[in-house]
Every structure is written in structure tokens, then in C-alpha cells.
Amino acid sequence: MTLEDLFRHFTDEEFQYHRFLKTRNFDYDVLLKYSNLFESIKQFALKMSLDDELNKDLNAIEKLDLTYAPHLGLFRKVLGFITFGFSTKRFIRNRSTQFYIEDIYRRHMLVQSIHLILKHE
């Protein structure tokens, strides 16, 4: 991968990040594409070894969990049974959205820091 390709990946990541925030569409295919994009940026940044602290953060991040499902406690299951599953569906949707937004935001901040470091060099 060349630096030109890397900067194209930065632009693509920025676009996908803003699309996630606006649409809140966390389909498997869209998340897989974003995860692969981030992994390619991560591998290139690790090869370049830009900053020790950044490398430590990049190594700490694992692949995006594409099949995340929040834990349902007994109270949530009973409430879901009483409300014919409406509260459970809403709970799962809200928790999944919160999980993906936080995880994607953390990845986006790392990509932005890589981009900033490369701009200054």
C-alpha cells in the first residue's frame, strides 16, 4: 500500500464514520467493510511504527465484533415477556447502537491521530 492509498483510506474511513453517525445502520456487511478498512490502516500504521503510544493503542484494539448482542438479565427477560418482546427489542437495538458508536468512535480517533502524525511528517 502506498501513502496515496493510505490517504484514500483515511477519506473513506471518515465518510463511513459520518455515515454511521447519521444513519445508525449497523448491518453486517457495512460493519465488515468498515472493519476491513480499519484493519488495513492499522496494519500499515504498525508497519510504519509512527509512535510507541499509538502502536500500543493499535495493538490493544481487536477486530470489530460484528455479531454483538447485549446480555439480557432476568428482569429484562421478564419485562420482555410482559410487553410481548417490545421492550427487549428496543433494549437490544439501543445497546447495540451504543456499543457500535463507541467502538467506531474509538477507532475513528485512532485513524485521525495516524492521519495527523503523517500530515506533520
DSSP file (Angstrom, degrees, kcal/mol; ACC not computed):
  #  RESIDUE AA STRUCTURE BP1 BP2  ACC     N-H-->O    O-->H-N    N-H-->O    O-->H-N    TCO  KAPPA ALPHA  PHI   PSI    X-CA   Y-CA   Z-CA
    1    1 A M              0   0    0      0, 0.0     2,-0.1     0, 0.0     0, 0.0   0.000 360.0 360.0 360.0 135.6    0.0    0.0    0.0
    2    2 A T     >  -     0   0    0      1,-0.1     4,-2.1     0, 0.0     5,-0.1  -0.461 360.0-105.7 -94.5 171.3    1.3    3.4   -0.9
    3    3 A L  H  > S+     0   0    0      1,-0.2     4,-2.5     2,-0.2     5,-0.2   0.854 121.5  57.1 -64.8 -34.1    0.8    6.7    1.0
    4    4 A E  H  > S+     0   0    0      2,-0.2     4,-1.7     1,-0.2    -1,-0.2   0.919 108.0  46.7 -63.4 -42.6   -1.6    7.8   -1.6
    5    5 A D  H  > S+     0   0    0      2,-0.2     4,-2.3     1,-0.2    -2,-0.2   0.887 110.4  54.0 -64.1 -38.9   -3.7    4.7   -1.0
    6    6 A L  H  X S+     0   0    0     -4,-2.1     4,-2.1     1,-0.2    -2,-0.2   0.915 107.8  48.4 -63.4 -43.0   -3.5    5.3    2.7
    7    7 A F  H  X S+     0   0    0     -4,-2.5     4,-1.8     2,-0.2    -1,-0.2   0.837 109.7  53.4 -67.8 -30.9   -4.8    8.8    2.4
    8    8 A R  H  X S+     0   0    0     -4,-1.7     4,-2.3     2,-0.2    -1,-0.2   0.892 107.7  51.2 -65.7 -39.0   -7.6    7.5    0.2
    9    9 A H  H  X S+     0   0    0     -4,-2.3     4,-2.8     2,-0.2    -2,-0.2   0.877 106.5  54.7 -64.8 -37.6   -8.4    5.0    3.0
   10   10 A F  H  X S+     0   0    0     -4,-2.1     4,-2.3     2,-0.2    -1,-0.2   0.925 109.4  47.0 -60.4 -43.9   -8.5    7.9    5.5
   11   11 A T  H  X S+     0   0    0     -4,-1.8     4,-2.3     2,-0.2    -2,-0.2   0.911 112.9  48.8 -64.3 -42.8  -11.0    9.7    3.4
   12   12 A D  H  X S+     0   0    0     -4,-2.3     4,-2.5     2,-0.2    -2,-0.2   0.903 111.0  50.1 -64.2 -41.3  -13.1    6.5    3.1
   13   13 A E  H  X S+     0   0    0     -4,-2.8     4,-2.5     2,-0.2    -2,-0.2   0.908 109.9  50.9 -64.0 -41.5  -13.0    5.9    6.8
   14   14 A E  H  X S+     0   0    0     -4,-2.3     4,-2.2     2,-0.2    -2,-0.2   0.919 111.3  48.1 -61.2 -44.4  -14.1    9.5    7.5
   15   15 A F  H  X S+     0   0    0     -4,-2.3     4,-2.0     1,-0.2    -2,-0.2   0.927 113.1  46.8 -63.2 -45.7  -17.0    9.1    5.1
   16   16 A Q  H  X S+     0   0    0     -4,-2.5     4,-2.3     2,-0.2    -2,-0.2   0.877 109.7  54.5 -65.7 -37.1  -18.1    5.8    6.7
   17   17 A Y  H  X S+     0   0    0     -4,-2.5     4,-2.0     1,-0.2    -1,-0.2   0.938 110.7  44.7 -61.5 -47.3  -17.8    7.2   10.2
   18   18 A H  H  X S+     0   0    0     -4,-2.2     4,-2.0     1,-0.2    -1,-0.2   0.847 111.1  54.4 -67.6 -32.7  -20.1   10.1    9.4
   19   19 A R  H  X>S+     0   0    0     -4,-2.0     4,-2.9     2,-0.2     5,-0.5   0.897 106.8  51.4 -66.6 -39.1  -22.5    7.7    7.6
   20   20 A F  H  X5S+     0   0    0     -4,-2.3     4,-1.8     1,-0.2    -2,-0.2   0.921 110.7  48.8 -61.4 -42.8  -22.7    5.5   10.8
   21   21 A L  H  <5S+     0   0    0     -4,-2.0    -1,-0.2     1,-0.2    -2,-0.2   0.874 118.0  39.5 -66.0 -36.5  -23.4    8.6   12.9
   22   22 A K  H  <5S+     0   0    0     -4,-2.0    -2,-0.2    -5,-0.1    -1,-0.2   0.923 128.1  26.9 -80.3 -45.4  -26.2    9.8   10.6
   23   23 A T  H  <5S-     0   0    0     -4,-2.9    -3,-0.2    -5,-0.2    -2,-0.2   0.759  80.7-147.9 -92.3 -25.8  -27.9    6.6    9.5
   24   24 A R     << +     0   0    0     -4,-1.8     2,-0.8    -5,-0.5    -4,-0.1   0.858  41.8 155.4  55.0  37.3  -27.2    4.4   12.5
   25   25 A N        +     0   0    0     -6,-0.3    -1,-0.2    -5,-0.1    -2,-0.1  -0.854  16.6 172.2 -97.2 107.6  -27.2    1.5   10.1
   26   26 A F        +     0   0    0     -2,-0.8    -1,-0.1    -3,-0.1     2,-0.0  -0.369  15.0 159.6-114.7  51.4  -25.1   -1.3   11.6
   27   27 A D     >  -     0   0    0      1,-0.1     4,-2.5    -2,-0.1     5,-0.2  -0.326  52.0-112.2 -69.6 157.4  -25.7   -4.1    9.1
   28   28 A Y  H  > S+     0   0    0      1,-0.2     4,-2.4     2,-0.2     5,-0.2   0.908 114.9  48.9 -58.5 -46.1  -23.2   -7.0    9.0
   29   29 A D  H  > S+     0   0    0      2,-0.2     4,-2.1     1,-0.2    -1,-0.2   0.898 112.4  47.5 -65.1 -41.0  -21.9   -6.1    5.5
   30   30 A V  H  > S+     0   0    0      2,-0.2     4,-2.1     1,-0.2    -1,-0.2   0.912 114.1  47.2 -67.3 -42.7  -21.4   -2.5    6.3
   31   31 A L  H  X S+     0   0    0     -4,-2.5     4,-2.8     2,-0.2    -2,-0.2   0.874 110.2  53.3 -66.1 -37.0  -19.6   -3.3    9.5
   32   32 A L  H  X S+     0   0    0     -4,-2.4     4,-2.5    -5,-0.2    -2,-0.2   0.912 108.8  49.2 -64.2 -42.2  -17.5   -5.9    7.8
   33   33 A K  H  X S+     0   0    0     -4,-2.1     4,-2.0     2,-0.2    -2,-0.2   0.920 113.7  46.0 -63.0 -43.6  -16.4   -3.3    5.2
   34   34 A Y  H  X S+     0   0    0     -4,-2.1     4,-2.6     2,-0.2    -2,-0.2   0.906 111.8  51.7 -65.9 -41.3  -15.5   -0.8    7.9
   35   35 A S  H  X S+     0   0    0     -4,-2.8     4,-2.4     1,-0.2    -2,-0.2   0.912 110.8  47.5 -62.6 -43.3  -13.7   -3.4   10.0
   36   36 A N  H  X S+     0   0    0     -4,-2.5     4,-1.9     2,-0.2    -1,-0.2   0.885 111.5  51.5 -65.7 -38.1  -11.6   -4.5    7.0
   37   37 A L  H  X S+     0   0    0     -4,-2.0     4,-2.0    -5,-0.2    -2,-0.2   0.929 111.4  46.6 -63.3 -45.9  -10.8   -0.9    6.2
   38   38 A F  H  X S+     0   0    0     -4,-2.6     4,-2.9     1,-0.2    -2,-0.2   0.900 110.0  53.7 -64.1 -40.2   -9.7   -0.2    9.7
   39   39 A E  H  X S+     0   0    0     -4,-2.4     4,-2.5     1,-0.2    -1,-0.2   0.876 107.9  50.2 -63.5 -37.2   -7.5   -3.3    9.8
   40   40 A S  H  X S+     0   0    0     -4,-1.9     4,-1.9     2,-0.2    -1,-0.2   0.908 113.1  45.8 -68.2 -40.0   -5.7   -2.3    6.6
   41   41 A I  H  X S+     0   0    0     -4,-2.0     4,-2.4     2,-0.2    -2,-0.2   0.911 113.1  51.1 -65.2 -41.8   -5.0    1.1    8.1
   42   42 A K  H  X S+     0   0    0     -4,-2.9     4,-2.4     1,-0.2    -2,-0.2   0.916 109.5  48.9 -62.5 -44.9   -3.9   -0.4   11.4
   43   43 A Q  H  X S+     0   0    0     -4,-2.5     4,-1.9     1,-0.2    -1,-0.2   0.898 112.5  48.4 -63.3 -40.4   -1.5   -2.9    9.7
   44   44 A F  H  X S+     0   0    0     -4,-1.9     4,-1.8     2,-0.2    -1,-0.2   0.908 112.1  48.8 -66.8 -40.7    0.1   -0.1    7.6
   45   45 A A  H  X>S+     0   0    0     -4,-2.4     4,-1.5     1,-0.2     5,-0.7   0.882 110.6  50.8 -67.0 -37.7    0.5    2.1   10.7
   46   46 A L  H  <5S+     0   0    0     -4,-2.4    -1,-0.2     1,-0.2    -2,-0.2   0.866 108.5  52.3 -67.7 -35.3    2.0   -0.7   12.7
   47   47 A K  H  <5S+     0   0    0     -4,-1.9    -1,-0.2     1,-0.2    -2,-0.2   0.885 111.8  45.8 -65.2 -37.5    4.5   -1.3    9.8
   48   48 A M  H  <5S-     0   0    0     -4,-1.8    -1,-0.2    -5,-0.1    -2,-0.2   0.750  94.8-151.4 -76.9 -23.3    5.5    2.3    9.8
   49   49 A S  T  <5 +     0   0    0     -4,-1.5    -3,-0.2    -5,-0.1     3,-0.1   0.960  24.6 173.1  47.7  66.5    5.8    2.3   13.7
   50   50 A L      < +     0   0    0     -5,-0.7     2,-0.3     1,-0.2    -4,-0.1   0.912  59.5   1.2 -71.2 -46.8    4.9    6.0   14.0
   51   51 A D     >  -     0   0    0      1,-0.1     4,-2.5     0, 0.0    -1,-0.2  -0.998  59.3-134.2-148.3 140.4    4.7    6.4   17.7
   52   52 A D  H  > S+     0   0    0     -2,-0.3     4,-2.1     2,-0.2     5,-0.1   0.914 109.0  47.7 -63.8 -43.3    5.1    4.0   20.6
   53   53 A E  H  > S+     0   0    0      1,-0.2     4,-2.0     2,-0.2    -1,-0.2   0.903 113.0  48.8 -65.1 -40.8    2.0    5.1   22.4
   54   54 A L  H  > S+     0   0    0      2,-0.2     4,-2.6     1,-0.2    -2,-0.2   0.897 110.0  51.5 -65.8 -41.5   -0.1    4.8   19.2
   55   55 A N  H  X S+     0   0    0     -4,-2.5     4,-2.4     2,-0.2    -1,-0.2   0.884 108.5  51.9 -62.9 -38.3    1.3    1.4   18.5
   56   56 A K  H  X S+     0   0    0     -4,-2.1     4,-1.5     2,-0.2    -1,-0.2   0.918 111.7  46.4 -63.9 -43.1    0.3    0.2   21.9
   57   57 A D  H  X S+     0   0    0     -4,-2.0     4,-1.1     2,-0.2    -2,-0.2   0.895 112.1  50.6 -66.3 -39.9   -3.2    1.5   21.4
   58   58 A L  H  < S+     0   0    0     -4,-2.6     3,-0.3     1,-0.2    -2,-0.2   0.890 110.0  49.5 -66.1 -38.9   -3.4   -0.1   18.0
   59   59 A N  H  < S+     0   0    0     -4,-2.4    -1,-0.2     1,-0.2    -2,-0.2   0.814 106.6  57.3 -68.6 -28.7   -2.3   -3.4   19.3
   60   60 A A  H  < S+     0   0    0     -4,-1.5     2,-0.4    -5,-0.2    -1,-0.2   0.780  89.8  85.8 -73.2 -26.2   -4.8   -3.2   22.1
   61   61 A I     <  -     0   0    0     -4,-1.1     2,-0.1    -3,-0.3     3,-0.1  -0.638  65.2-162.1 -82.1 127.6   -7.8   -2.9   19.7
   62   62 A E        -     0   0    0     -2,-0.4     3,-0.1     1,-0.2    -2,-0.1  -0.358  37.9 -64.5 -94.6-179.9   -9.1   -6.2   18.5
   63   63 A K        -     0   0    0      1,-0.1    -1,-0.2    -2,-0.1     2,-0.2  -0.289  64.6 -90.4 -64.4 153.0  -11.3   -6.7   15.5
   64   64 A L        -     0   0    0    -33,-0.1     2,-1.0     1,-0.1    -1,-0.1  -0.455  38.5-120.4 -65.8 130.9  -14.8   -5.2   15.5
   65   65 A D    >   -     0   0    0     -2,-0.2     3,-0.8     1,-0.2    -1,-0.1  -0.646  31.3-176.5 -76.9 104.4  -17.4   -7.6   17.0
   66   66 A L  T 3  S+     0   0    0     -2,-1.0    -1,-0.2     1,-0.2   -35,-0.1   0.655  77.9  46.7 -79.8 -16.0  -19.8   -8.0   14.1
   67   67 A T  T 3  S+     0   0    0     -3,-0.1    -1,-0.2     2,-0.0     2,-0.1  -0.172  77.3 161.3-118.4  39.5  -22.2  -10.2   16.0
   68   68 A Y    <   +     0   0    0     -3,-0.8    32,-0.1    28,-0.1    28,-0.0  -0.376   9.9 175.0 -65.4 135.1  -22.5   -8.2   19.2
   69   69 A A        -     0   0    0     -2,-0.1     3,-0.1    26,-0.0    -2,-0.0  -0.969  28.0-124.4-139.8 124.2  -25.6   -9.0   21.4
   70   70 A P        -     0   0    0      0, 0.0     2,-0.3     0, 0.0    22,-0.1  -0.276  32.4 -99.5 -68.7 155.1  -26.1   -7.4   24.8
   71   71 A H        -     0   0    0      1,-0.0     2,-0.6    21,-0.0     0, 0.0  -0.560  32.2-147.7 -74.2 133.0  -26.6   -9.6   27.8
   72   72 A L        -     0   0    0     -2,-0.3    -1,-0.0    -3,-0.1     2,-0.0  -0.913  12.8-154.4-105.7 116.5  -30.2   -9.9   28.9
   73   73 A G     >  -     0   0    0     -2,-0.6     4,-2.1     1,-0.1     5,-0.2  -0.210  33.6 -95.8 -79.0 176.6  -30.8  -10.3   32.6
   74   74 A L  H  > S+     0   0    0      1,-0.2     4,-2.6     2,-0.2     5,-0.2   0.906 124.2  51.9 -61.5 -43.9  -33.7  -11.9   34.3
   75   75 A F  H  > S+     0   0    0      1,-0.2     4,-2.7     2,-0.2    -1,-0.2   0.912 110.1  48.9 -60.2 -43.0  -35.5   -8.6   34.8
   76   76 A R  H  > S+     0   0    0      1,-0.2     4,-2.1     2,-0.2    -1,-0.2   0.876 111.7  49.8 -66.1 -37.4  -35.1   -7.7   31.1
   77   77 A K  H  X S+     0   0    0     -4,-2.1     4,-2.0     2,-0.2    -2,-0.2   0.905 112.4  46.6 -67.8 -41.5  -36.4  -11.1   30.0
   78   78 A V  H  X S+     0   0    0     -4,-2.6     4,-2.4     2,-0.2    -2,-0.2   0.926 112.9  49.3 -65.7 -44.4  -39.5  -10.9   32.3
   79   79 A L  H  X S+     0   0    0     -4,-2.7     4,-2.2     1,-0.2     8,-0.3   0.881 110.6  51.5 -62.1 -37.9  -40.2   -7.4   31.1
   80   80 A G  H  <>S+     0   0    0     -4,-2.1     5,-3.7     2,-0.2     6,-0.3   0.870 109.0  50.4 -65.5 -37.3  -39.9   -8.6   27.5
   81   81 A F  H ><5S+     0   0    0     -4,-2.0     3,-1.1     3,-0.2    -2,-0.2   0.913 111.6  47.8 -66.2 -42.6  -42.3  -11.4   28.2
   82   82 A I  H 3<5S+     0   0    0     -4,-2.4    -2,-0.2     1,-0.2    -1,-0.2   0.877 116.2  43.0 -65.8 -38.8  -44.8   -9.0   29.7
   83   83 A T  T ><5S-     0   0    0     -4,-2.2     3,-1.6    -5,-0.2    -1,-0.2   0.161 116.6-110.5 -96.3  19.5  -44.5   -6.5   26.9
   84   84 A F  T < 5S-     0   0    0     -3,-1.1    -3,-0.2     1,-0.3    -4,-0.1   0.792  73.4 -56.7  57.0  31.9  -44.6   -9.2   24.2
   85   85 A G  T 3><S+     0   0    0     -5,-3.7     4,-2.3    -6,-0.2    -1,-0.3   0.351 110.3 115.1  89.0  -5.0  -40.9   -8.6   23.3
   86   86 A F  H <> S+     0   0    0     -3,-1.6     4,-2.1    -6,-0.3     5,-0.2   0.927  79.3  44.9 -64.9 -44.3  -41.2   -4.9   22.5
   87   87 A S  H  > S+     0   0    0     -8,-0.3     4,-2.5     1,-0.2    -1,-0.2   0.871 112.9  51.9 -68.6 -35.1  -39.0   -3.7   25.4
   88   88 A T  H  > S+     0   0    0      2,-0.2     4,-2.7     1,-0.2     5,-0.2   0.923 109.8  48.5 -67.1 -43.5  -36.4   -6.4   24.7
   89   89 A K  H  X S+     0   0    0     -4,-2.3     4,-2.5     1,-0.2    -2,-0.2   0.919 113.9  47.1 -61.3 -43.4  -36.2   -5.4   21.0
   90   90 A R  H  X S+     0   0    0     -4,-2.1     4,-2.6    -5,-0.2    -2,-0.2   0.909 112.2  50.0 -65.3 -42.0  -35.8   -1.8   22.0
   91   91 A F  H  X S+     0   0    0     -4,-2.5     4,-2.7     2,-0.2     5,-0.3   0.930 112.6  46.5 -61.7 -46.8  -33.2   -2.6   24.6
   92   92 A I  H  X S+     0   0    0     -4,-2.7     4,-2.5     1,-0.2     5,-0.2   0.910 113.3  49.3 -63.5 -42.9  -31.1   -4.7   22.2
   93   93 A R  H  X S+     0   0    0     -4,-2.5     4,-2.3    -5,-0.2    -2,-0.2   0.930 114.1  45.0 -62.8 -45.6  -31.3   -2.1   19.5
   94   94 A N  H  X S+     0   0    0     -4,-2.6     4,-2.4     2,-0.2    -2,-0.2   0.917 115.5  46.0 -66.6 -43.9  -30.3    0.7   21.9
   95   95 A R  H  X S+     0   0    0     -4,-2.7     4,-2.6    -5,-0.2    -1,-0.2   0.896 113.4  49.4 -66.7 -40.0  -27.4   -1.2   23.5
   96   96 A S  H  X S+     0   0    0     -4,-2.5     4,-2.7    -5,-0.3     5,-0.2   0.926 112.0  48.5 -64.7 -43.8  -26.1   -2.4   20.1
   97   97 A T  H  X S+     0   0    0     -4,-2.3     4,-2.5    -5,-0.2     5,-0.2   0.926 112.6  48.3 -60.7 -45.5  -26.2    1.1   18.7
   98   98 A Q  H  X S+     0   0    0     -4,-2.4     4,-2.2     2,-0.2     5,-0.2   0.917 112.3  49.3 -61.6 -44.4  -24.4    2.4   21.8
   99   99 A F  H  X S+     0   0    0     -4,-2.6     4,-2.4     1,-0.2    -2,-0.2   0.943 114.1  44.1 -60.8 -49.6  -21.8   -0.3   21.6
  100  100 A Y  H  X S+     0   0    0     -4,-2.7     4,-2.8     1,-0.2     5,-0.3   0.885 112.5  51.2 -67.5 -38.8  -21.1    0.2   17.9
  101  101 A I  H  X S+     0   0    0     -4,-2.5     4,-2.3    -5,-0.2    -1,-0.2   0.931 112.9  45.9 -64.7 -44.0  -21.0    4.0   18.1
  102  102 A E  H  X S+     0   0    0     -4,-2.2     4,-2.1    -5,-0.2    -2,-0.2   0.918 116.1  45.5 -63.2 -43.5  -18.5    3.9   21.0
  103  103 A D  H  X S+     0   0    0     -4,-2.4     4,-2.0    -5,-0.2    -2,-0.2   0.914 115.0  46.1 -69.0 -42.9  -16.3    1.3   19.3
  104  104 A I  H  X S+     0   0    0     -4,-2.8     4,-2.6    -5,-0.2    -1,-0.2   0.872 111.0  54.0 -67.5 -36.5  -16.3    3.0   15.9
  105  105 A Y  H  X S+     0   0    0     -4,-2.3     4,-2.4    -5,-0.3    -2,-0.2   0.921 107.8  49.8 -62.9 -43.6  -15.6    6.4   17.6
  106  106 A R  H  X S+     0   0    0     -4,-2.1     4,-1.6     1,-0.2    -2,-0.2   0.906 113.2  46.6 -61.8 -41.7  -12.6    5.0   19.3
  107  107 A R  H  X S+     0   0    0     -4,-2.0     4,-2.3     1,-0.2    -1,-0.2   0.895 110.2  53.6 -66.7 -39.6  -11.3    3.6   16.0
  108  108 A H  H  X S+     0   0    0     -4,-2.6     4,-2.5     1,-0.2    -2,-0.2   0.895 106.3  52.4 -62.8 -40.5  -12.0    6.8   14.2
  109  109 A M  H  X S+     0   0    0     -4,-2.4     4,-2.0     2,-0.2    -1,-0.2   0.883 109.2  49.9 -64.5 -37.4  -10.0    8.8   16.8
  110  110 A L  H  X S+     0   0    0     -4,-1.6     4,-2.2     2,-0.2    -2,-0.2   0.910 110.8  49.1 -66.0 -41.6   -7.0    6.4   16.3
  111  111 A V  H  X S+     0   0    0     -4,-2.3     4,-2.6     1,-0.2    -2,-0.2   0.900 110.5  51.4 -64.1 -39.5   -7.2    6.9   12.5
  112  112 A Q  H  X S+     0   0    0     -4,-2.5     4,-2.4     1,-0.2    -1,-0.2   0.881 108.9  50.4 -65.3 -37.2   -7.4   10.6   12.9
  113  113 A S  H  X S+     0   0    0     -4,-2.0     4,-2.3     2,-0.2    -1,-0.2   0.890 110.8  49.1 -68.6 -37.6   -4.3   10.6   15.1
  114  114 A I  H  X S+     0   0    0     -4,-2.2     4,-2.4     2,-0.2    -2,-0.2   0.932 112.0  49.6 -62.9 -45.1   -2.4    8.5   12.5
  115  115 A H  H  X S+     0   0    0     -4,-2.6     4,-1.9     1,-0.2    -2,-0.2   0.900 110.8  49.4 -60.5 -42.4   -3.6   10.9    9.8
  116  116 A L  H  X S+     0   0    0     -4,-2.4     4,-1.7     2,-0.2    -1,-0.2   0.908 110.3  50.1 -65.4 -42.9   -2.4   13.9   11.9
  117  117 A I  H  X S+     0   0    0     -4,-2.3     4,-0.8     1,-0.2    -2,-0.2   0.914 111.9  48.1 -61.9 -42.9    1.0   12.3   12.5
  118  118 A L  H  < S+     0   0    0     -4,-2.4     3,-0.3     1,-0.2    -1,-0.2   0.831 107.4  55.8 -69.3 -31.3    1.5   11.6    8.8
  119  119 A K  H  < S+     0   0    0     -4,-1.9    -1,-0.2     1,-0.2    -2,-0.2   0.875 107.3  49.8 -65.9 -36.4    0.5   15.1    7.9
  120  120 A H  H  <        0   0    0     -4,-1.7    -1,-0.2     1,-0.2    -2,-0.2   0.667 360.0 360.0 -78.5 -15.9    3.2   16.6   10.1
  121  121 A E     <        0   0    0     -4,-0.8    -1,-0.2    -3,-0.3    -2,-0.2   0.452 360.0 360.0 -90.7 360.0    5.9   14.4    8.7
